Amino acid sequence: MDLKDIDLNLLVVFQQLYMERRVSVVAEKLGLTQPAVSNALSRLRKMMDDELFLRTGRGMEPTPYASQLAEPIAYALATIRETLERRVEFDPAHSTRRFTIAMTDLGVIHLLPRLMSTLALMAPGVTISTVRNTASDLGEDMEAGRVDFAIGLLPQLKSGFFQRRLFKQRYVCMFRSGHALDRKKITVKDFESAQHAVVIAGGTGHAMLDQTIERRGITRKVMLTVPHFVALGHILASTDMIASVPERYARESMQPFGLKYLPHPVPLPEFGVSLFWHAKFNREPGSLWLRKAVLDLFSD
């Protein structure tokens, strides 16, 4: 007998018939018609090459072979049922699991301090590893479980992924305190005349900033381009350049680097920062727990 030829439903009928001994009762308990139960028994007899159950005045009596099969079939079905119903609980207080989160350096600056402070209290043994969310194989890494989550503006993560919005941001203009533009408002003319430091965040949705500015026919004197935000605070603090940055980053950078910011003179759309995870891990207990922790901390 080949396992691929076995219909698991037939074994369920076998077990129920062994316990109840009456086709009508089995049909009622399994939500089947009596002919359907009789048909299942016929298939079982053919598969097992044995009558299995004989009709008597006391009901359907099992044959010796059926009695021999009853215990291992019951055990196998119970094992399958327990396996499918089992949910391995995630105990944050005692877990030593390492989670990998893909995010930009903006995420590292804005999100990680609060997240790590929370984990220190709720899950002291849990560790976090971050990777860049601009990798071309990010989707594959998340599907394979090498990356647990991604946070950011990631329009490329579509089919097969879930997402939850954390918050929305707007762009602002940031510069050092005492800058010539350190006043109440920046005009488009001021913006075009200034020297700019530009962050090229390839692989993220932040490219829409540059595209929108170009579409509006606005020119910038770009003096410096950098691949990330990490050094931007140091650069702006010691030069006369300005930068277009997300407002939450600007708020985090004001005090450490002596910077200020004003509303952007160019009408730019707000953008959403979301939490992404692969559908394969949607109900995985550890993933569920950390997702909830992130949402509780950062969701608007």
Secondary structure, DSSP 8 states (H G I E B T S, - for coil): --GGG--HHHHHHHHHHHHH--HHHHHHHHT--HHHHHHHHHHHHHHHTS--EEEETTEEEE-HHHHHHHHHHHHHHHHHHHHHH------TTT---EEEEE--HHHHHHTHHHHHHHHHHH-TT-EEEEE-TT-TTHHHHHHHTS--EEEE--TT--TTEEEEEEEEE-EEEEEETT-TT-SS---HHHHHHSEEEEE--TTSTTHHHHHHHHHTT---EEEEEESSSTTHHHHHHTSS-BEEEEHHHHHHHHHHHTEEEEE-SS----EEEEEEEEGGGTT-HHHHHHHHHHHHHH--
